């Protein structure tokens, strides 16, 4: 059994963050990584998968041995359905997707996606919104199911060829490039238009407007990839043990919980994720201090228990995996520049 840490959605190309990484940086983590070596890294890519999936998602597909299931799709819906106990509601041979109620904000030149986690969508709001559009899905031959306010599922044969981007990929960017396109997505786009018209003057949205909250005006689609019946996970998600040790995207968090439902025989690697986007969102300086404390604690604990740990850094462009072991004093000349490991990510 080994432990793997993933530092996900870190934007090292941001000038503000680059300055923080340089000073004060991650001093406690850097001290533990001074003899780290690069074990593996993703080559620069410009293919479709690189466009639609984040480097963190691409690394997860690689580590979970799922990168052969679909070039541009991740099977997050199928894994999340396992975790939510609803997989039996959808035929195994039918394409399944995750739907997240969301808010698209109209800017001067483009539409942007508001982080769904900040919408404060309550269960008593999600239920009537769901009830208003479920007949639309049913009449078009889709199966729709709601599990939590922000996690819905839909199944339809057309989804097998629909390429999508997750919330993390679209946040902070004009969403036009991340909306499903092409002939395969036509049924979804037609249905989404009807959903948006149905919700435009819905009582839930009028009440939210009176409370100064964004209206729910779209559904964000993601995770349509297939999951082979004989696939078994080589990893399990660690229980939260450190501050900041969590996945902010509820859809991806549910998918990773699904790993426990498909374990391989024998020991499983432990996966622990540190979500940089969530930690650095409000106060980057304070978030970086918290990240340094929690990440260094996880590294120190893993090295003490097993002698080593792998750390994957996933930025905006690609990912890089480091091997960290107990410091070897006789290798006094080996002093890796931890900050340099963020270059090119």
ZAMARGU-4260 file (C-alpha; in steps of 0.2 Angstrom, whole numbers, plus 5000, padded with zeros to 4 digits):
<rodrens>
0) 5000/5000/5000 | 5006/5017/4996 | 5000/5035/4997 | 4997/5048/4984 | 4994/5066/4986
5) 4986/5077/4973 | 4988/5096/4973 | 4974/5100/4961 | 4969/5115/4951 | 4984/5126/4956
10) 4985/5141/4944 | 5004/5144/4944 | 5003/5155/4929 | 4993/5168/4939 | 5005/5183/4942
15) 4998/5185/4960 | 5000/5167/4964 | 5017/5166/4956 | 5022/5180/4968 | 5015/5172/4983
20) 5024/5155/4978 | 5040/5164/4977 | 5038/5173/4993 | 5033/5167/5006 | 5030/5151/4996
25) 5027/5134/5004 | 5042/5133/5016 | 5037/5118/5026 | 5032/5108/5011 | 5048/5114/5001
30) 5059/5108/5016 | 5051/5090/5015 | 5053/5090/4996 | 5071/5096/4995 | 5077/5079/4989
35) 5061/5075/4978 | 5063/5068/4961 | 5052/5069/4946 | 5044/5052/4944 | 5032/5055/4930
40) 5025/5070/4920 | 5013/5074/4907 | 5020/5079/4890 | 5013/5096/4883 | 4997/5092/4874
45) 4985/5100/4862 | 4973/5086/4859 | 4954/5086/4863 | 4956/5078/4880 | 4968/5092/4886
50) 4955/5105/4880 | 4940/5098/4889 | 4947/5090/4905 | 4958/5098/4918 | 4976/5092/4921
55) 4969/5085/4938 | 4956/5075/4929 | 4968/5069/4916 | 4980/5063/4930 | 4965/5055/4939
60) 4960/5045/4923 | 4979/5040/4921 | 4981/5035/4940 | 4964/5025/4940 | 4968/5017/4923
65) 4953/5024/4915 | 4962/5034/4902 | 4957/5021/4889 | 4939/5023/4892 | 4935/5038/4881
70) 4947/5051/4873 | 4938/5067/4879 | 4926/5060/4892 | 4928/5055/4911 | 4916/5042/4919
75) 4912/5053/4934 | 4894/5051/4932 | 4895/5032/4933 | 4906/5032/4948 | 4896/5045/4957
80) 4880/5035/4954 | 4889/5020/4963 | 4893/5031/4978 | 4875/5038/4978 | 4867/5021/4977
85) 4857/5025/4961 | 4867/5016/4947 | 4854/5002/4946 | 4842/5016/4940 | 4851/5018/4924
90) 4855/5004/4912 | 4873/5000/4911 | 4874/5001/4893 | 4866/5018/4892 | 4876/5034/4893
95) 4875/5044/4909 | 4879/5062/4914 | 4880/5073/4929 | 4869/5089/4929 | 4873/5103/4941
100) 4860/5117/4943 | 4870/5133/4939 | 4870/5152/4936 | 4876/5159/4920 | 4880/5178/4922
105) 4879/5189/4907 | 4895/5200/4905 | 4899/5214/4893 | 4906/5202/4880 | 4902/5184/4886
110) 4893/5172/4898 | 4902/5166/4913 | 4899/5152/4925 | 4896/5156/4944 | 4903/5143/4955
115) 4888/5132/4960 | 4895/5130/4977 | 4892/5148/4981 | 4873/5148/4975 | 4866/5142/4992
120) 4853/5131/4983 | 4842/5123/4996 | 4833/5107/4994 | 4816/5115/4995 | 4821/5126/4980
125) 4829/5112/4970 | 4814/5100/4971 | 4801/5112/4963 | 4814/5116/4949 | 4817/5098/4946
130) 4798/5095/4946 | 4796/5108/4933 | 4808/5101/4920 | 4807/5082/4923 | 4792/5081/4911
135) 4803/5089/4898 | 4816/5076/4900 | 4803/5062/4900 | 4794/5067/4885 | 4811/5068/4875
140) 4816/5050/4881 | 4828/5055/4894 | 4829/5048/4912 | 4831/5062/4925 | 4835/5059/4944
145) 4839/5071/4958 | 4850/5066/4972 | 4856/5082/4980 | 4852/5100/4976 | 4868/5102/4966
150) 4869/5084/4959 | 4857/5077/4947 | 4859/5063/4934 | 4852/5061/4916 | 4853/5046/4904
155) 4851/5046/4886 | 4859/5037/4871 | 4865/5053/4863 | 4876/5056/4878 | 4889/5043/4872
160) 4896/5055/4860 | 4894/5072/4869 | 4910/5080/4875 | 4909/5091/4890 | 4919/5101/4902
165) 4918/5101/4921 | 4914/5116/4932 | 4933/5118/4937 | 4937/5119/4918 | 4924/5133/4914
170) 4926/5144/4930 | 4934/5161/4926 | 4932/5159/4907 | 4919/5163/4894 | 4908/5147/4894
175) 4905/5147/4875 | 4921/5136/4872 | 4915/5124/4885 | 4897/5121/4880 | 4894/5104/4871
180) 4894/5106/4852 | 4892/5097/4836 | 4878/5086/4830 | 4879/5073/4845 | 4875/5087/4857
185) 4860/5094/4848 | 4847/5084/4858 | 4855/5091/4874 | 4855/5109/4868 | 4837/5108/4862
190) 4832/5101/4879 | 4843/5114/4889 | 4834/5128/4879 | 4817/5122/4886 | 4824/5120/4903
195) 4830/5138/4903 | 4814/5145/4897 | 4804/5135/4910 | 4815/5142/4924 | 4815/5160/4918
200) 4800/5166/4928 | 4799/5151/4940 | 4793/5156/4958 | 4809/5149/4965 | 4820/5161/4955
205) 4808/5175/4958 | 4810/5172/4977 | 4829/5171/4975 | 4829/5187/4966 | 4820/5195/4980
210) 4833/5189/4992 | 4847/5195/4981 | 4853/5178/4976 | 4858/5173/4958 | 4844/5164/4949
215) 4846/5146/4943 | 4846/5148/4924 | 4855/5132/4917 | 4861/5115/4920 | 4879/5111/4918
220) 4883/5094/4911 | 4898/5084/4914 | 4906/5066/4916 | 4897/5056/4902 | 4911/5044/4900
225) 4908/5025/4900 | 4914/5013/4915 | 4918/4996/4910 | 4909/4982/4920 | 4926/4974/4924
230) 4935/4990/4929 | 4942/4989/4947 | 4950/5004/4956 | 4968/5003/4961 | 4965/5017/4974
235) 4953/5022/4988 | 4950/5040/4994 | 4957/5044/5011 | 4946/5050/5024 | 4948/5068/5028
240) 4962/5070/5040 | 4970/5088/5037 | 4963/5105/5036 | 4960/5109/5017 | 4960/5090/5013
245) 4944/5090/5003 | 4937/5091/4985 | 4927/5106/4983 | 4918/5100/4967 | 4903/5090/4974
250) 4901/5080/4957 | 4920/5075/4957 | 4919/5072/4976 | 4905/5060/4974 | 4914/5051/4959
255) 4929/5048/4970 | 4919/5041/4984 | 4913/5028/4971 | 4930/5021/4970 | 4926/5011/4986
260) 4912/5002/4977 | 4924/4995/4964 | 4940/4990/4973 | 4953/4979/4965 | 4959/4963/4974
265) 4974/4966/4985 | 4980/4982/4993 | 4974/4999/4987 | 4984/5015/4986 | 4977/5029/4996
270) 4973/5045/4987 | 4972/5062/4996 | 4967/5077/4987 | 4971/5096/4991 | 4960/5107/4981
275) 4970/5123/4978 | 4956/5132/4970 | 4945/5131/4985 | 4959/5135/4997 | 4965/5151/4988
280) 4948/5158/4982 | 4945/5170/4996 | 4962/5175/5003 | 4976/5168/4993 | 4989/5172/5006
285) 4980/5164/5020 | 4975/5150/5009 | 4993/5147/5004 | 4998/5146/5023 | 4984/5133/5026
290) 4989/5123/5011 | 5007/5123/5017 | 5003/5117/5034 | 4991/5103/5029 | 5001/5097/5014
295) 5017/5096/5024 | 5008/5087/5038 | 5002/5074/5026 | 5019/5072/5018 | 5027/5070/5035
300) 5015/5058/5041 | 5016/5047/5025 | 5035/5047/5025 | 5035/5042/5043 | 5023/5028/5041
305) 5029/5021/5024 | 5045/5029/5020 | 5039/5039/5005 | 5025/5047/4996 | 5021/5053/4979
310) 5015/5071/4976 | 5006/5076/4960 | 5005/5094/4956 | 4991/5098/4943 | 4991/5116/4936
315) 4982/5124/4922 | 4992/5115/4908 | 4998/5098/4914 | 5003/5088/4929 | 5019/5082/4936
320) 5022/5068/4949 | 5036/5069/4962 | 5043/5055/4973 | 5047/5060/4991 | 5057/5049/5003
325) 5065/5051/5019 | 5079/5064/5018 | 5096/5055/5015 | 5109/5066/5024 | 5124/5059/5014
330) 5116/5066/4999 | 5120/5084/5005 | 5122/5090/4987 | 5104/5086/4982 | 5094/5101/4985
335) 5079/5102/4974 | 5071/5119/4970 | 5053/5115/4975 | 5047/5131/4967 | 5054/5126/4950
340) 5042/5111/4950 | 5028/5123/4946 | 5036/5129/4930 | 5027/5124/4915 | 5011/5117/4924
</rodrens>
